[in-house]
Amino acid sequence: MKCVICKSGDVRKKAVQAEIKVGYDHLLVTVQAEACTECGEPYYTSDTLRYFERLRDEFTRKEIAPQLVGKVYEIS
C-alpha cells in the first residue's frame, strides 16, 4: 500500500510512538502500527485507537500513573 499523505512511501508494520494529549499532559505510547517508510505517517487499527481512548480515560481518572520522562518549560 502507498501512503495517502506523501503518495510515495510504502506502508509497513513497525513500532511507532504515539502521543496522547490530556490537557497539558502528553502520554507517549509505543504500539505496533502500519507506518509510511518515507514520511512516517502512522495508520492505526480501530483496536489501537480504542486502546488510546482507554489509556486517556484511565489517566484522566488517575487509575494509571505513567513514568515521568521529562519536563516542558515555557518562556513568554
All heavy atoms as a GROMACS GRO file, in nm:
protein
  609
    1MET      N    1   0.084  -0.118   0.000
    1MET     CA    2   0.000   0.000   0.000
    1MET      C    3   0.089   0.124   0.000
    1MET      O    4   0.190   0.129   0.068
    1MET     CB    5  -0.089  -0.003   0.125
    1MET     CG    6  -0.177   0.118   0.141
    1MET     SD    7  -0.288   0.098   0.284
    1MET     CE    8  -0.257   0.251   0.368
    2LYS      N    9   0.052   0.225  -0.076
    2LYS     CA   10   0.122   0.353  -0.078
    2LYS      C   11   0.060   0.448   0.024
    2LYS      O   12  -0.059   0.443   0.052
    2LYS     CB   13   0.114   0.418  -0.217
    2LYS     CG   14   0.194   0.347  -0.323
    2LYS     CD   15   0.342   0.368  -0.301
    2LYS     CE   16   0.422   0.304  -0.415
    2LYS     NZ   17   0.560   0.294  -0.383
    3CYS      N   18   0.140   0.535   0.079
    3CYS     CA   19   0.096   0.634   0.177
    3CYS      C   20  -0.001   0.733   0.112
    3CYS      O   21   0.026   0.785   0.004
    3CYS     CB   22   0.217   0.708   0.232
    3CYS     SG   23   0.176   0.836   0.353
    4VAL      N   24  -0.111   0.761   0.180
    4VAL     CA   25  -0.208   0.858   0.127
    4VAL      C   26  -0.165   1.002   0.152
    4VAL      O   27  -0.218   1.094   0.092
    4VAL     CB   28  -0.350   0.834   0.185
    4VAL    CG1   29  -0.402   0.697   0.148
    4VAL    CG2   30  -0.353   0.855   0.334
    5ILE      N   31  -0.066   1.022   0.238
    5ILE     CA   32  -0.018   1.158   0.268
    5ILE      C   33   0.089   1.201   0.168
    5ILE      O   34   0.074   1.300   0.098
    5ILE     CB   35   0.036   1.167   0.412
    5ILE    CG1   36  -0.072   1.127   0.514
    5ILE    CG2   37   0.089   1.308   0.442
    5ILE    CD1   38  -0.198   1.212   0.511
    6CYS      N   39   0.200   1.127   0.161
    6CYS     CA   40   0.311   1.168   0.073
    6CYS      C   41   0.303   1.104  -0.066
    6CYS      O   42   0.375   1.146  -0.156
    6CYS     CB   43   0.445   1.136   0.138
    6CYS     SG   44   0.486   0.960   0.144
    7LYS      N   45   0.220   1.004  -0.081
    7LYS     CA   46   0.196   0.938  -0.210
    7LYS      C   47   0.316   0.860  -0.265
    7LYS      O   48   0.309   0.806  -0.373
    7LYS     CB   49   0.149   1.037  -0.317
    7LYS     CG   50   0.037   1.128  -0.277
    7LYS     CD   51  -0.095   1.058  -0.289
    7LYS     CE   52  -0.212   1.156  -0.278
    7LYS     NZ   53  -0.264   1.177  -0.148
    8SER      N   54   0.429   0.857  -0.192
    8SER     CA   55   0.546   0.788  -0.248
    8SER      C   56   0.596   0.674  -0.160
    8SER      O   57   0.657   0.580  -0.211
    8SER     CB   58   0.659   0.888  -0.273
    8SER     OG   59   0.701   0.945  -0.151
    9GLY      N   60   0.575   0.681  -0.030
    9GLY     CA   61   0.628   0.578   0.059
    9GLY      C   62   0.540   0.455   0.068
    9GLY      O   63   0.420   0.461   0.047
   10ASP      N   64   0.604   0.342   0.096
   10ASP     CA   65   0.530   0.219   0.121
   10ASP      C   66   0.491   0.214   0.268
   10ASP      O   67   0.563   0.266   0.354
   10ASP     CB   68   0.616   0.097   0.089
   10ASP     CG   69   0.642   0.083  -0.060
   10ASP    OD1   70   0.549   0.110  -0.139
   10ASP    OD2   71   0.754   0.045  -0.098
   11VAL      N   72   0.379   0.151   0.298
   11VAL     CA   73   0.331   0.139   0.435
   11VAL      C   74   0.367   0.000   0.485
   11VAL      O   75   0.334  -0.101   0.422
   11VAL     CB   76   0.179   0.164   0.441
   11VAL    CG1   77   0.126   0.142   0.581
   11VAL    CG2   78   0.147   0.306   0.394
   12ARG      N   79   0.439  -0.004   0.598
   12ARG     CA   80   0.485  -0.130   0.657
   12ARG      C   81   0.459  -0.129   0.807
   12ARG      O   82   0.457  -0.024   0.871
   12ARG     CB   83   0.634  -0.147   0.634
   12ARG     CG   84   0.676  -0.134   0.489
   12ARG     CD   85   0.756  -0.253   0.446
   12ARG     NE   86   0.812  -0.232   0.313
   12ARG     CZ   87   0.755  -0.276   0.203
   12ARG    NH1   88   0.643  -0.341   0.209
   12ARG    NH2   89   0.812  -0.256   0.085
   13LYS      N   90   0.446  -0.248   0.864
   13LYS     CA   91   0.423  -0.261   1.008
   13LYS      C   92   0.554  -0.236   1.083
   13LYS      O   93   0.660  -0.287   1.044
   13LYS     CB   94   0.370  -0.400   1.040
   13LYS     CG   95   0.322  -0.414   1.182
   13LYS     CD   96   0.245  -0.543   1.201
   13LYS     CE   97   0.179  -0.538   1.338
   13LYS     NZ   98   0.079  -0.642   1.351
   14LYS      N   99   0.545  -0.156   1.191
   14LYS     CA  100   0.663  -0.130   1.275
   14LYS      C  101   0.617  -0.070   1.407
   14LYS      O  102   0.500  -0.034   1.424
   14LYS     CB  103   0.761  -0.036   1.205
   14LYS     CG  104   0.710   0.104   1.183
   14LYS     CD  105   0.814   0.190   1.114
   14LYS     CE  106   0.834   0.317   1.189
   14LYS     NZ  107   0.944   0.398   1.139
   15ALA      N  108   0.708  -0.059   1.501
   15ALA     CA  109   0.678   0.005   1.628
   15ALA      C  110   0.680   0.156   1.608
   15ALA      O  111   0.774   0.210   1.550
   15ALA     CB  112   0.780  -0.036   1.734
   16VAL      N  113   0.574   0.222   1.653
   16VAL     CA  114   0.568   0.368   1.643
   16VAL      C  115   0.533   0.425   1.780
   16VAL      O  116   0.470   0.359   1.862
   16VAL     CB  117   0.464   0.416   1.539
   16VAL    CG1  118   0.500   0.369   1.400
   16VAL    CG2  119   0.324   0.370   1.574
   17GLN      N  120   0.576   0.547   1.805
   17GLN     CA  121   0.544   0.613   1.930
   17GLN      C  122   0.434   0.714   1.904
   17GLN      O  123   0.452   0.808   1.826
   17GLN     CB  124   0.668   0.682   1.988
   17GLN     CG  125   0.645   0.730   2.131
   17GLN     CD  126   0.772   0.780   2.194
   17GLN    OE1  127   0.831   0.874   2.145
   17GLN    NE2  128   0.813   0.717   2.302
   18ALA      N  129   0.320   0.693   1.969
   18ALA     CA  130   0.206   0.782   1.956
   18ALA      C  131   0.204   0.876   2.076
   18ALA      O  132   0.252   0.843   2.184
   18ALA     CB  133   0.077   0.702   1.950
   19GLU      N  134   0.147   0.994   2.056
   19GLU     CA  135   0.135   1.093   2.162
   19GLU      C  136  -0.013   1.119   2.188
   19GLU      O  137  -0.087   1.153   2.096
   19GLU     CB  138   0.204   1.222   2.120
   19GLU     CG  139   0.199   1.330   2.224
   19GLU     CD  140   0.274   1.455   2.180
   19GLU    OE1  141   0.325   1.459   2.066
   19GLU    OE2  142   0.280   1.548   2.260
   20ILE      N  143  -0.055   1.098   2.313
   20ILE     CA  144  -0.193   1.124   2.353
   20ILE      C  145  -0.192   1.247   2.442
   20ILE      O  146  -0.124   1.249   2.545
   20ILE     CB  147  -0.252   1.004   2.430
   20ILE    CG1  148  -0.242   0.878   2.347
   20ILE    CG2  149  -0.396   1.033   2.470
   20ILE    CD1  150  -0.275   0.751   2.423
   21LYS      N  151  -0.264   1.350   2.403
   21LYS     CA  152  -0.269   1.474   2.481
   21LYS      C  153  -0.388   1.471   2.575
   21LYS      O  154  -0.500   1.442   2.534
   21LYS     CB  155  -0.277   1.595   2.389
   21LYS     CG  156  -0.155   1.611   2.301
   21LYS     CD  157  -0.168   1.728   2.208
   21LYS     CE  158  -0.048   1.732   2.114
   21LYS     NZ  159  -0.057   1.841   2.018
   22VAL      N  160  -0.359   1.502   2.703
   22VAL     CA  161  -0.462   1.510   2.805
   22VAL      C  162  -0.440   1.642   2.877
   22VAL      O  163  -0.355   1.651   2.966
   22VAL     CB  164  -0.455   1.391   2.904
   22VAL    CG1  165  -0.570   1.398   3.004
   22VAL    CG2  166  -0.455   1.258   2.832
   23GLY      N  167  -0.513   1.745   2.838
   23GLY     CA  168  -0.488   1.878   2.892
   23GLY      C  169  -0.348   1.922   2.855
   23GLY      O  170  -0.312   1.923   2.738
   24TYR      N  171  -0.267   1.958   2.956
   24TYR     CA  172  -0.128   1.997   2.931
   24TYR      C  173  -0.033   1.878   2.936
   24TYR      O  174   0.087   1.893   2.913
   24TYR     CB  175  -0.083   2.102   3.033
   24TYR     CG  176  -0.149   2.235   3.013
   24TYR    CD1  177  -0.243   2.283   3.103
   24TYR    CD2  178  -0.118   2.314   2.903
   24TYR    CE1  179  -0.304   2.405   3.084
   24TYR    CE2  180  -0.180   2.436   2.883
   24TYR     CZ  181  -0.273   2.482   2.974
   24TYR     OH  182  -0.333   2.602   2.954
   25ASP      N  183  -0.085   1.760   2.968
   25ASP     CA  184  -0.002   1.640   2.977
   25ASP      C  185   0.002   1.568   2.843
   25ASP      O  186  -0.092   1.575   2.764
   25ASP     CB  187  -0.056   1.545   3.084
   25ASP     CG  188  -0.051   1.605   3.223
   25ASP    OD1  189   0.052   1.666   3.256
   25ASP    OD2  190  -0.150   1.592   3.298
   26HIS      N  191   0.110   1.496   2.820
   26HIS     CA  192   0.128   1.419   2.697
   26HIS      C  193   0.170   1.278   2.736
   26HIS      O  194   0.269   1.262   2.808
   26HIS     CB  195   0.236   1.480   2.608
   26HIS     CG  196   0.202   1.617   2.558
   26HIS    ND1  197   0.187   1.645   2.426
   26HIS    CD2  198   0.178   1.733   2.624
   26HIS    CE1  199   0.158   1.773   2.411
   26HIS    NE2  200   0.152   1.828   2.531
   27LEU      N  201   0.096   1.179   2.691
   27LEU     CA  202   0.132   1.040   2.715
   27LEU      C  203   0.200   0.986   2.590
   27LEU      O  204   0.146   0.998   2.480
   27LEU     CB  205   0.007   0.956   2.743
   27LEU     CG  206  -0.081   0.998   2.861
   27LEU    CD1  207  -0.206   0.914   2.866
   27LEU    CD2  208  -0.003   0.986   2.990
   28LEU      N  209   0.318   0.930   2.604
   28LEU     CA  210   0.389   0.869   2.492
   28LEU      C  211   0.369   0.719   2.500
   28LEU      O  212   0.402   0.657   2.602
   28LEU     CB  213   0.538   0.904   2.497
   28LEU     CG  214   0.571   1.053   2.489
   28LEU    CD1  215   0.721   1.074   2.501
   28LEU    CD2  216   0.518   1.112   2.359
   29VAL      N  217   0.312   0.661   2.395
   29VAL     CA  218   0.276   0.520   2.394
   29VAL      C  219   0.338   0.455   2.271
   29VAL      O  220   0.317   0.502   2.159
   29VAL     CB  221   0.122   0.504   2.389
   29VAL    CG1  222   0.084   0.357   2.395
   29VAL    CG2  223   0.055   0.583   2.499
   30THR      N  224   0.412   0.347   2.291
   30THR     CA  225   0.470   0.274   2.178
   30THR      C  226   0.378   0.157   2.144
   30THR      O  227   0.341   0.078   2.232
   30THR     CB  228   0.610   0.222   2.213
   30THR    OG1  229   0.692   0.334   2.247
   30THR    CG2  230   0.672   0.148   2.096
   31VAL      N  231   0.336   0.151   2.017
   31VAL     CA  232   0.246   0.046   1.969
   31VAL      C  233   0.294  -0.004   1.832
   31VAL      O  234   0.371   0.064   1.765
   31VAL     CB  235   0.100   0.096   1.955
   31VAL    CG1  236   0.041   0.132   2.091
   31VAL    CG2  237   0.090   0.214   1.860
   32GLN      N  238   0.247  -0.120   1.793
   32GLN     CA  239   0.271  -0.171   1.658
   32GLN      C  240   0.165  -0.111   1.567
   32GLN      O  241   0.046  -0.112   1.599
   32GLN     CB  242   0.260  -0.324   1.655
   32GLN     CG  243   0.377  -0.394   1.720
   32GLN     CD  244   0.507  -0.374   1.643
   32GLN    OE1  245   0.511  -0.381   1.521
   32GLN    NE2  246   0.614  -0.347   1.716
   33ALA      N  247   0.206  -0.055   1.456
   33ALA     CA  248   0.113   0.006   1.361
   33ALA      C  249   0.174   0.003   1.222
   33ALA      O  250   0.293  -0.021   1.206
   33ALA     CB  251   0.082   0.150   1.402
   34GLU      N  252   0.091   0.027   1.125
   34GLU     CA  253   0.139   0.047   0.988
   34GLU      C  254   0.191   0.190   0.981
   34GLU      O  255   0.129   0.281   1.036
   34GLU     CB  256   0.025   0.027   0.889
   34GLU     CG  257  -0.040  -0.110   0.894
   34GLU     CD  258   0.043  -0.217   0.826
   34GLU    OE1  259   0.113  -0.185   0.729
   34GLU    OE2  260   0.036  -0.332   0.870
   35ALA      N  261   0.306   0.211   0.916
   35ALA     CA  262   0.361   0.346   0.904
   35ALA      C  263   0.432   0.360   0.770
   35ALA      O  264   0.489   0.264   0.718
   35ALA     CB  265   0.458   0.375   1.018
   36CYS      N  266   0.430   0.480   0.717
   36CYS     CA  267   0.494   0.509   0.589
   36CYS      C  268   0.646   0.507   0.606
   36CYS      O  269   0.700   0.565   0.700
   36CYS     CB  270   0.449   0.646   0.538
   36CYS     SG  271   0.531   0.698   0.386
   37THR      N  272   0.713   0.441   0.513
   37THR     CA  273   0.859   0.433   0.518
   37THR      C  274   0.924   0.565   0.476
   37THR      O  275   1.042   0.588   0.504
   37THR     CB  276   0.910   0.321   0.425
   37THR    OG1  277   0.863   0.345   0.292
   37THR    CG2  278   0.864   0.185   0.472
   38GLU      N  279   0.849   0.652   0.411
   38GLU     CA  280   0.904   0.779   0.362
   38GLU      C  281   0.878   0.894   0.461
   38GLU      O  282   0.971   0.959   0.507
   38GLU     CB  283   0.841   0.812   0.226
   38GLU     CG  284   0.912   0.916   0.146
   38GLU     CD  285   1.050   0.870   0.099
   38GLU    OE1  286   1.071   0.751   0.075
   38GLU    OE2  287   1.137   0.958   0.088
   39CYS      N  288   0.752   0.920   0.494
   39CYS     CA  289   0.718   1.036   0.578
   39CYS      C  290   0.686   0.999   0.723
   39CYS      O  291   0.676   1.086   0.809
   39CYS     CB  292   0.601   1.115   0.517
   39CYS     SG  293   0.441   1.032   0.528
   40GLY      N  294   0.668   0.869   0.752
   40GLY     CA  295   0.643   0.824   0.888
   40GLY      C  296   0.497   0.830   0.932
   40GLY      O  297   0.467   0.799   1.048
   41GLU      N  298   0.406   0.870   0.846
   41GLU     CA  299   0.264   0.879   0.882
   41GLU      C  300   0.214   0.743   0.933
   41GLU      O  301   0.225   0.642   0.864
   41GLU     CB  302   0.181   0.921   0.760
   41GLU     CG  303   0.034   0.930   0.786
   41GLU     CD  304  -0.005   1.045   0.877
   41GLU    OE1  305   0.073   1.140   0.893
   41GLU    OE2  306  -0.117   1.040   0.932
   42PRO      N  307   0.160   0.741   1.058
   42PRO     CA  308   0.111   0.613   1.112
   42PRO      C  309  -0.035   0.588   1.073
   42PRO      O  310  -0.112   0.682   1.054
   42PRO     CB  311   0.124   0.634   1.263
   42PRO     CG  312   0.103   0.780   1.282
   42PRO     CD  313   0.160   0.846   1.158
   43TYR      N  314  -0.068   0.461   1.062
   43TYR     CA  315  -0.205   0.416   1.035
   43TYR      C  316  -0.243   0.319   1.146
   43TYR      O  317  -0.185   0.212   1.156
   43TYR     CB  318  -0.214   0.348   0.898
   43TYR     CG  319  -0.182   0.440   0.784
   43TYR    CD1  320  -0.051   0.459   0.742
   43TYR    CD2  321  -0.284   0.509   0.718
   43TYR    CE1  322  -0.021   0.545   0.638
   43TYR    CE2  323  -0.254   0.595   0.613
   43TYR     CZ  324  -0.123   0.612   0.574
   43TYR     OH  325  -0.094   0.697   0.470
   44TYR      N  326  -0.339   0.360   1.232
   44TYR     CA  327  -0.376   0.280   1.348
   44TYR      C  328  -0.502   0.199   1.321
   44TYR      O  329  -0.594   0.246   1.254
   44TYR     CB  330  -0.400   0.371   1.469
   44TYR     CG  331  -0.280   0.454   1.508
   44TYR    CD1  332  -0.282   0.592   1.496
   44TYR    CD2  333  -0.165   0.393   1.555
   44TYR    CE1  334  -0.172   0.668   1.531
   44TYR    CE2  335  -0.054   0.469   1.590
   44TYR     CZ  336  -0.058   0.606   1.579
   44TYR     OH  337   0.051   0.680   1.613
   45THR      N  338  -0.508   0.080   1.379
   45THR     CA  339  -0.629  -0.002   1.370
   45THR      C  340  -0.733   0.053   1.468
   45THR      O  341  -0.700   0.131   1.560
   45THR     CB  342  -0.600  -0.148   1.408
   45THR    OG1  343  -0.560  -0.154   1.546
   45THR    CG2  344  -0.492  -0.209   1.318
   46SER      N  345  -0.856   0.011   1.451
   46SER     CA  346  -0.961   0.055   1.543
   46SER      C  347  -0.934   0.005   1.685
   46SER      O  348  -0.962   0.073   1.783
   46SER     CB  349  -1.099   0.011   1.495
   46SER     OG  350  -1.103  -0.129   1.479
   47ASP      N  351  -0.875  -0.115   1.698
   47ASP     CA  352  -0.839  -0.166   1.830
   47ASP      C  353  -0.736  -0.078   1.898
   47ASP      O  354  -0.743  -0.050   2.017
   47ASP     CB  355  -0.786  -0.309   1.821
   47ASP     CG  356  -0.894  -0.411   1.792
   47ASP    OD1  357  -1.013  -0.380   1.814
   47ASP    OD2  358  -0.859  -0.522   1.747
   48THR      N  359  -0.637  -0.032   1.822
   48THR     CA  360  -0.534   0.056   1.877
   48THR      C  361  -0.594   0.190   1.918
   48THR      O  362  -0.560   0.244   2.025
   48THR     CB  363  -0.420   0.077   1.776
   48THR    OG1  364  -0.364  -0.051   1.744
   48THR    CG2  365  -0.311   0.166   1.832
   49LEU      N  366  -0.685   0.243   1.840
   49LEU     CA  367  -0.750   0.370   1.875
   49LEU      C  368  -0.832   0.355   2.002
   49LEU      O  369  -0.832   0.444   2.088
   49LEU     CB  370  -0.836   0.420   1.760
   49LEU     CG  371  -0.759   0.462   1.635
   49LEU    CD1  372  -0.854   0.495   1.521
   49LEU    CD2  373  -0.666   0.578   1.664
   50ARG      N  374  -0.901   0.241   2.019
   50ARG     CA  375  -0.976   0.217   2.143
   50ARG      C  376  -0.879   0.206   2.261
   50ARG      O  377  -0.909   0.253   2.371
   50ARG     CB  378  -1.060   0.091   2.130
   50ARG     CG  379  -1.190   0.114   2.053
   50ARG     CD  380  -1.287  -0.003   2.066
   50ARG     NE  381  -1.243  -0.121   1.994
   50ARG     CZ  382  -1.260  -0.141   1.865
   50ARG    NH1  383  -1.323  -0.052   1.792
   50ARG    NH2  384  -1.217  -0.252   1.808
   51TYR      N  385  -0.762   0.146   2.240
   51TYR     CA  386  -0.660   0.137   2.343
   51TYR      C  387  -0.615   0.277   2.386
   51TYR      O  388  -0.602   0.307   2.505
   51TYR     CB  389  -0.542   0.055   2.291
   51TYR     CG  390  -0.423   0.047   2.382
   51TYR    CD1  391  -0.431  -0.016   2.506
   51TYR    CD2  392  -0.300   0.100   2.344
   51TYR    CE1  393  -0.321  -0.024   2.590
   51TYR    CE2  394  -0.189   0.092   2.426
   51TYR     CZ  395  -0.200   0.030   2.549
   51TYR     OH  396  -0.091   0.022   2.632
   52PHE      N  397  -0.593   0.366   2.289
   52PHE     CA  398  -0.556   0.505   2.320
   52PHE      C  399  -0.665   0.573   2.404
   52PHE      O  400  -0.636   0.643   2.500
   52PHE     CB  401  -0.533   0.586   2.193
   52PHE     CG  402  -0.413   0.546   2.112
   52PHE    CD1  403  -0.405   0.579   1.978
   52PHE    CD2  404  -0.307   0.476   2.167
   52PHE    CE1  405  -0.294   0.545   1.902
   52PHE    CE2  406  -0.196   0.440   2.093
   52PHE     CZ  407  -0.190   0.475   1.959
   53GLU      N  408  -0.791   0.553   2.366
   53GLU     CA  409  -0.903   0.613   2.440
   53GLU      C  410  -0.907   0.561   2.582
   53GLU      O  411  -0.929   0.637   2.677
   53GLU     CB  412  -1.035   0.583   2.370
   53GLU     CG  413  -1.051   0.657   2.239
   53GLU     CD  414  -1.175   0.613   2.162
   53GLU    OE1  415  -1.248   0.522   2.209
   53GLU    OE2  416  -1.198   0.670   2.054
   54ARG      N  417  -0.885   0.430   2.600
   54ARG     CA  418  -0.886   0.371   2.734
   54ARG      C  419  -0.772   0.428   2.819
   54ARG      O  420  -0.793   0.464   2.936
   54ARG     CB  421  -0.873   0.218   2.724
   54ARG     CG  422  -0.885   0.149   2.859
   54ARG     CD  423  -0.884  -0.002   2.841
   54ARG     NE  424  -0.765  -0.042   2.767
   54ARG     CZ  425  -0.662  -0.107   2.822
   54ARG    NH1  426  -0.664  -0.142   2.948
   54ARG    NH2  427  -0.557  -0.139   2.750
   55LEU      N  428  -0.652   0.441   2.760
   55LEU     CA  429  -0.540   0.499   2.835
   55LEU      C  430  -0.569   0.643   2.875
   55LEU      O  431  -0.542   0.683   2.989
   55LEU     CB  432  -0.412   0.495   2.751
   55LEU     CG  433  -0.346   0.359   2.732
   55LEU    CD1  434  -0.226   0.373   2.639
   55LEU    CD2  435  -0.306   0.300   2.865
   56ARG      N  436  -0.625   0.721   2.782
   56ARG     CA  437  -0.659   0.860   2.813
   56ARG      C  438  -0.760   0.868   2.928
   56ARG      O  439  -0.743   0.945   3.022
   56ARG     CB  440  -0.714   0.930   2.690
   56ARG     CG  441  -0.739   1.079   2.713
   56ARG     CD  442  -0.808   1.147   2.598
   56ARG     NE  443  -0.942   1.090   2.585
   56ARG     CZ  444  -0.994   1.044   2.472
   56ARG    NH1  445  -0.926   1.046   2.360
   56ARG    NH2  446  -1.116   0.995   2.470
   57ASP      N  447  -0.862   0.783   2.923
   57ASP     CA  448  -0.964   0.782   3.028
   57ASP      C  449  -0.906   0.738   3.162
   57ASP      O  450  -0.935   0.798   3.266
   57ASP     CB  451  -1.081   0.691   2.990
   57ASP     CG  452  -1.161   0.744   2.873
   57ASP    OD1  453  -1.147   0.865   2.840
   57ASP    OD2  454  -1.235   0.665   2.811
   58GLU      N  455  -0.823   0.633   3.161
   58GLU     CA  456  -0.761   0.586   3.285
   58GLU      C  457  -0.667   0.690   3.343
   58GLU      O  458  -0.661   0.708   3.465
   58GLU     CB  459  -0.686   0.455   3.260
   58GLU     CG  460  -0.779   0.337   3.235
   58GLU     CD  461  -0.706   0.210   3.200
   58GLU    OE1  462  -0.581   0.211   3.190
   58GLU    OE2  463  -0.774   0.107   3.180
   59PHE      N  464  -0.594   0.760   3.258
   59PHE     CA  465  -0.504   0.866   3.306
   59PHE      C  466  -0.586   0.981   3.366
   59PHE      O  467  -0.550   1.034   3.472
   59PHE     CB  468  -0.416   0.916   3.192
   59PHE     CG  469  -0.319   1.023   3.233
   59PHE    CD1  470  -0.206   0.991   3.305
   59PHE    CD2  471  -0.343   1.156   3.201
   59PHE    CE1  472  -0.116   1.090   3.344
   59PHE    CE2  473  -0.254   1.255   3.240
   59PHE     CZ  474  -0.139   1.222   3.312
   60THR      N  475  -0.694   1.018   3.299
   60THR     CA  476  -0.780   1.126   3.349
   60THR      C  477  -0.838   1.092   3.486
   60THR      O  478  -0.846   1.178   3.573
   60THR     CB  479  -0.894   1.154   3.248
   60THR    OG1  480  -0.835   1.191   3.123
   60THR    CG2  481  -0.985   1.266   3.295
   61ARG      N  482  -0.879   0.966   3.504
   61ARG     CA  483  -0.935   0.922   3.633
   61ARG      C  484  -0.827   0.887   3.734
   61ARG      O  485  -0.858   0.839   3.844
   61ARG     CB  486  -1.027   0.802   3.610
   61ARG     CG  487  -1.154   0.836   3.535
   61ARG     CD  488  -1.253   0.721   3.534
   61ARG     NE  489  -1.199   0.595   3.485
   61ARG     CZ  490  -1.207   0.552   3.359
   61ARG    NH1  491  -1.269   0.624   3.269
   61ARG    NH2  492  -1.155   0.436   3.324
   62LYS      N  493  -0.700   0.907   3.698
   62LYS     CA  494  -0.585   0.877   3.784
   62LYS      C  495  -0.578   0.729   3.821
   62LYS      O  496  -0.531   0.693   3.928
   62LYS     CB  497  -0.584   0.965   3.908
   62LYS     CG  498  -0.573   1.113   3.874
   62LYS     CD  499  -0.558   1.197   3.998
   62LYS     CE  500  -0.557   1.344   3.976
   62LYS     NZ  501  -0.518   1.403   3.856
   63GLU      N  502  -0.623   0.641   3.731
   63GLU     CA  503  -0.613   0.497   3.753
   63GLU      C  504  -0.477   0.444   3.712
   63GLU      O  505  -0.438   0.334   3.753
   63GLU     CB  506  -0.723   0.424   3.674
   63GLU     CG  507  -0.862   0.455   3.725
   63GLU     CD  508  -0.972   0.394   3.639
   63GLU    OE1  509  -0.940   0.326   3.539
   63GLU    OE2  510  -1.089   0.416   3.671
   64ILE      N  511  -0.405   0.520   3.629
   64ILE     CA  512  -0.268   0.484   3.592
   64ILE      C  513  -0.179   0.604   3.620
   64ILE      O  514  -0.224   0.719   3.615
   64ILE     CB  515  -0.256   0.440   3.445
   64ILE    CG1  516  -0.300   0.552   3.350
   64ILE    CG2  517  -0.332   0.312   3.419
   64ILE    CD1  518  -0.273   0.524   3.203
   65ALA      N  519  -0.055   0.578   3.653
   65ALA     CA  520   0.042   0.684   3.678
   65ALA      C  521   0.169   0.652   3.601
   65ALA      O  522   0.262   0.589   3.654
   65ALA     CB  523   0.070   0.696   3.827
   66PRO      N  524   0.175   0.689   3.473
   66PRO     CA  525   0.293   0.659   3.391
   66PRO      C  526   0.418   0.725   3.446
   66PRO      O  527   0.412   0.824   3.520
   66PRO     CB  528   0.258   0.717   3.254
   66PRO     CG  529   0.111   0.739   3.257
   66PRO     CD  530   0.074   0.762   3.399
   67GLN      N  531   0.532   0.670   3.407
   67GLN     CA  532   0.661   0.723   3.448
   67GLN      C  533   0.682   0.861   3.387
   67GLN      O  534   0.658   0.883   3.268
   67GLN     CB  535   0.771   0.629   3.400
   67GLN     CG  536   0.911   0.680   3.426
   67GLN     CD  537   1.016   0.588   3.366
   67GLN    OE1  538   0.986   0.482   3.312
   67GLN    NE2  539   1.140   0.629   3.375
   68LEU      N  540   0.728   0.955   3.468
   68LEU     CA  541   0.763   1.089   3.421
   68LEU      C  542   0.897   1.081   3.349
   68LEU      O  543   0.994   1.028   3.402
   68LEU     CB  544   0.773   1.186   3.539
   68LEU     CG  545   0.807   1.330   3.506
   68LEU    CD1  546   0.698   1.394   3.422
   68LEU    CD2  547   0.826   1.408   3.636
   69VAL      N  548   0.903   1.132   3.225
   69VAL     CA  549   1.027   1.122   3.148
   69VAL      C  550   1.089   1.257   3.116
   69VAL      O  551   1.192   1.264   3.051
   69VAL     CB  552   1.006   1.044   3.015
   69VAL    CG1  553   0.973   0.899   3.044
   69VAL    CG2  554   0.899   1.108   2.931
   70GLY      N  555   1.030   1.364   3.159
   70GLY     CA  556   1.088   1.495   3.130
   70GLY      C  557   0.995   1.606   3.174
   70GLY      O  558   0.890   1.583   3.230
   71LYS      N  559   1.035   1.728   3.146
   71LYS     CA  560   0.955   1.845   3.180
   71LYS      C  561   0.952   1.938   3.060
   71LYS      O  562   1.043   1.937   2.978
   71LYS     CB  563   1.012   1.918   3.301
   71LYS     CG  564   1.009   1.837   3.428
   71LYS     CD  565   1.065   1.916   3.542
   71LYS     CE  566   1.062   1.830   3.669
   71LYS     NZ  567   1.113   1.903   3.783
   72VAL      N  568   0.850   2.020   3.054
   72VAL     CA  569   0.838   2.120   2.949
   72VAL      C  570   0.840   2.257   3.016
   72VAL      O  571   0.770   2.279   3.114
   72VAL     CB  572   0.707   2.102   2.868
   72VAL    CG1  573   0.692   2.212   2.765
   72VAL    CG2  574   0.704   1.966   2.804
   73TYR      N  575   0.918   2.348   2.962
   73TYR     CA  576   0.927   2.482   3.018
   73TYR      C  577   0.880   2.581   2.912
   73TYR      O  578   0.906   2.564   2.794
   73TYR     CB  579   1.071   2.516   3.058
   73TYR     CG  580   1.124   2.422   3.164
   73TYR    CD1  581   1.193   2.308   3.130
   73TYR    CD2  582   1.103   2.450   3.298
   73TYR    CE1  583   1.241   2.220   3.226
   73TYR    CE2  584   1.151   2.363   3.395
   73TYR     CZ  585   1.219   2.250   3.360
   73TYR     OH  586   1.266   2.164   3.456
   74GLU      N  587   0.810   2.685   2.956
   74GLU     CA  588   0.761   2.786   2.864
   74GLU      C  589   0.825   2.920   2.896
   74GLU      O  590   0.831   2.961   3.012
   74GLU     CB  591   0.609   2.799   2.874
   74GLU     CG  592   0.552   2.904   2.781
   74GLU     CD  593   0.401   2.912   2.790
   74GLU    OE1  594   0.344   2.871   2.892
   74GLU    OE2  595   0.340   2.963   2.695
   75ILE      N  596   0.874   2.988   2.795
   75ILE     CA  597   0.929   3.122   2.809
   75ILE      C  598   0.835   3.215   2.735
   75ILE      O  599   0.812   3.199   2.616
   75ILE     CB  600   1.071   3.131   2.752
   75ILE    CG1  601   1.162   3.035   2.826
   75ILE    CG2  602   1.122   3.274   2.758
   75ILE    CD1  603   1.301   3.023   2.769
   76SER      N  604   0.780   3.310   2.807
   76SER     CA  605   0.683   3.404   2.745
   76SER      C  606   0.750   3.535   2.712
   76SER      O  607   0.840   3.581   2.772
   76SER     CB  608   0.568   3.431   2.839
   76SER     OG  609   0.502   3.310   2.869
   0.00000   0.00000   0.00000
